[in-house]
Amino acid sequence: MCNLPDHPVHAGCTAVCAVMVGRTLVVANAGDSRAVMCRAGGLAEPLSFDHKPLQNREMNRITNAGGFVNQFGRVNGNLNLSRSIGDLKYKQVPGIDPAEQMITAEPDILSTTLREGDEFIILGCDGIWDCLTNEECVKYVRDRIDRKPPHEIGAEMLDEIVSADPRASQGIGGDNMTIMIVDLLPATRPYAAQG
């Protein structure tokens, strides 16, 4: 039963979350889901760290747990990220703590202070970031956020970047895509007066 591709031992996901307490923003991520803030003036500031197998600290953990990373950056020739929730078949080395397994769910956690004029936060899975850089994504949202609410901007973005034929685009735009846009200045937006 464990060999079935839909068995829970084979399933996994990445995670990114953000919590605001007063002017403090805390972001945690495991995997290659990402958070980016638009600071005042349109500056894109990364709030997370993508966990990829070819990074030294990630590769060291993977190899110390008995795994390998191939030339394409895949753990044991399969998984193209190094942290996730689930993916249990990579977390079964006896005598090793969960944080030291080939794949771990241990997040990186970043804390920052929100400043006057910070505009919005974007949280998205890797399908978004395969298509757009942090700067491109921030510009896309910033160019529209005075006219449209965040959920409409997100839906339009996904419609624009999804590939009609992932084979023709070599998979770019064919991965799953999830986005959340958190407007830090909603009361100042014309769209807020329309709703």
N, C-alpha and C positions, 0 to 999 in steps of 0.2 A: 504494500500500500504506500510506503514511503517513496516509491519511485514514480508515482503519479505526479505529473507536472502541477496539478492544482492542489496537491496536498499542502497543508500549512507549513511544513518544513521548507518548502520552496518559495513561499510568499514573503514579500517584504515591502517596505516603503521607507521613504525618507521623511524628514519632518523639519519644519521651521515654525517657530512661534515667537510672538512679541507680546510683552506685557508693559503697560505704562502705569507707573505709580507716581503721581505728581508730575514732575519734570524729568523723571528717570525712566529711560527705556531700556528694558532687558530683552535681548534676543538670544534664543537657543536654536541650534540646528544640528542635525545628524544626517549626513549624506550630502547630496548636491542640490537640495532645495535652498533657496537663497532669499535674503532680505536686503533691501537697498533703501536708503532714505534720500529724499530730495531736500537738501539743505537750502537755505535762502539763496536766491539767485540762480537756482537750477543745478547746483553742484550735486552730483551723484556720489553718495558715500556708502560703501559696502558696510553691512552690519553683520555679515556672516562669512564663514569660511567653507568653501566647497571641499568635501572630503573625497579625494581621488586616490586610487591605489599607487600611482607613480610618485606621490609626494613622499619624501624621506621618512617622516614620522609614521605615516600610514603603512608604507612598505615594510618598515622595520617591525611593526606590530604583526603584520600579516605573516612575514617569514618566521618571526619568533614563535608564532603559533602553528608552524608547520605548513603554511600555505605558500603559494608563489604568485607572482604577478607576471603575466606574459608581456611581450613587446607591444601589445595593443592596450595595455593598462587594465587588464581584466584579472580579477582574483580567481585563481585556479582555472584560468582560461574562460571564465564565465561572467562574473558580476563586475560592472564597470564603476562601482563606487565602493568606498571602504567603511562606511558607517550606515547603518539602517536599523529600523525596528523590524523584527522578524528575521527572515533569511536564516532560519535556525540551523540549517545544515552547515553553516560556517561558524557556528557557535557551540560546538560540541567537543572541544578538546578537553579531556579530563584534567583537573588540577590547575586550570588556568582561570583567573578571574574573568567575569564578563567584559570588563574594560580592556582586557588583553587578548581576547579571542580574535580570529582573523577579521571578522566583521563585528563591530561593536555598536551599540546604540548610545554610547556615551556622547553627549552633545558638547560642542564648544559653546560657551556662554560669553556674550559681550554685553557690557553695560555702557550707556552713554547718556549724556544730559541733553535734553531737548532745549534748543535755543530759539530765541525770538526769530520769527520768519521761517522756521522749518516748515516745509510745505506738505509733504506726504511720505508715506512708507509703502513700498511694494514688497509683497511676499509672493514667491512663485516657485513652482517646481522646475526641474531641469529642462523640461520641454520648452519653457519660455526662454531660458538662458542659452539654449542651443541655437536659438534664432536671433536673439537680441543681446547686445552688450548692456551692462548696467546703464551706461550713458544713453544709449538708444531708447531703452525702456523708459527712463526718466523723462527724456525729451518727448516721447510719444504721449505720456500721461500729461506732462506739463502743458503741452500745446493744446490740450482739450479740456483740462479740468475746470476752467472758468465757465465753460459752456455746457458740460455734461456731468452727471453724477458718476462717481467712481465705478459702480457696477456696469454702467453702459460702456465706459471707456475700456474696461477689462474685456467685456464681451466682444467689442469691435476689434481690439487688439488680437484676441485669439482667432477671430474670423480671418483677419489679415495674414497672420503668420502660419496658420495651419496649412500643410501641404496637401494639394489635391492628389498628388502622386508621390508618396514617400520614397518609392524606388527611384524615381527620376531625380529627387532632391537628395539622394543618398541618405535617407532617413531624417534629414533636417526638416522639422515641422511635422513629423509623423509620430512623435512621442506624446505621451499624455501631457496635458497642460492644465494647470490650475493657477489662478492668480487672485490675489486680494490686494486692493488698493485702499489704504487708510488715509483719508484726508485729515490733515492736522489743522486746517483752517476752514472748516466747512461754513462757518457763519459769514465769511468774507466772499463766498462764491455766489455769482449770479444764479447758478442752478438751484441753490438753496431757497432763494426767494420764489422760484417757480413751483416748488413742490408743496 
